[in-house]
Amino acid sequence: MNVTVTHNEARQRFETTVEGHVCVCDYQLRGGVVWMTHTGVAPAVGGRGVAAELVRTALAWADGKGYRVQPACSYVEAYMRRHPETRKLLA
């Protein structure tokens, strides 16, 4: 599925809307560490790769900024395990 993810810096999250459902990847920036705290996708649009795209975009942003990542969300932790190239970001 092709989704457009935007960075909502004011709310510290990456987000997209799919079929009217707002899907998010929340984070908290603490110093140089991005604590990725929650990934939420409505069940109605789940299983389509939306969460993966949210997390991929968030990790690419963190990498581009030189931040480290603390996966406080189980989905982010699993994503990073499945994508070894992202492990260099681990705090």
C-alpha positions in Angstrom: 0.0 0.0 0.0 1.3 3.4 -0.9 0.6 6.0 1.9 1.8 9.5 2.4 3.3 10.0 5.9 3.7 13.4 7.3 5.7 14.6 10.3 3.6 16.4 12.9 6.4 17.9 14.9 4.1 19.8 17.2 2.5 16.5 18.3 5.7 14.6 18.1 4.4 11.9 15.7 4.4 10.7 12.2 0.9 10.3 10.8 -1.2 9.3 7.8 -4.9 8.9 7.1 -6.2 5.8 5.4 -9.8 5.5 4.5 -10.6 8.1 7.1 -8.6 6.5 9.9 -5.7 8.5 11.4 -2.7 6.2 11.9 0.3 7.3 14.0 3.8 6.6 15.2 4.3 8.7 18.4 7.7 9.6 19.8 9.3 11.7 22.5 12.6 13.4 21.7 14.8 13.4 24.8 18.2 14.9 24.1 19.6 13.0 21.2 17.4 10.0 21.7 14.0 9.4 20.0 11.8 7.3 22.3 9.3 5.7 19.9 6.4 5.1 22.2 3.4 4.0 20.2 2.3 2.9 16.8 -1.4 2.9 16.2 -3.3 1.7 13.1 -7.1 1.1 13.2 -8.0 -2.6 12.7 -10.1 -1.6 9.7 -6.9 -0.7 7.8 -4.5 -3.0 9.5 -2.4 -5.6 7.7 -1.6 -3.4 4.8 1.8 -2.2 5.7 0.7 1.2 7.1 2.5 0.7 10.5 5.6 -0.4 8.7 5.6 2.7 6.5 5.1 5.0 9.6 8.0 3.4 11.4 10.2 3.3 8.3 9.6 7.1 7.8 10.3 7.9 11.5 13.5 5.9 11.5 14.7 7.5 8.3 14.0 10.9 9.9 15.9 9.9 13.1 18.8 8.7 11.0 18.9 11.9 9.0 19.0 14.0 12.1 21.8 11.9 13.7 19.5 10.7 16.6 19.6 7.4 18.4 16.4 5.4 18.8 14.9 3.7 21.9 12.1 1.4 20.7 9.6 1.7 23.7 6.8 0.4 21.4 6.7 -3.3 20.7 5.9 -2.8 17.1 9.0 -0.6 16.6 11.1 -3.1 18.4 9.9 -5.9 16.1 10.3 -3.8 13.0 13.9 -3.1 14.0 14.6 -6.8 14.6 13.2 -7.6 11.1 15.2 -4.8 9.5 18.8 -5.2 10.6 19.9 -2.1 8.7 18.0 0.0 11.3 19.9 -1.5 14.4 22.7 1.0 14.0 20.2 3.6 15.4 19.6 1.8 18.7 20.3 3.9 21.7 
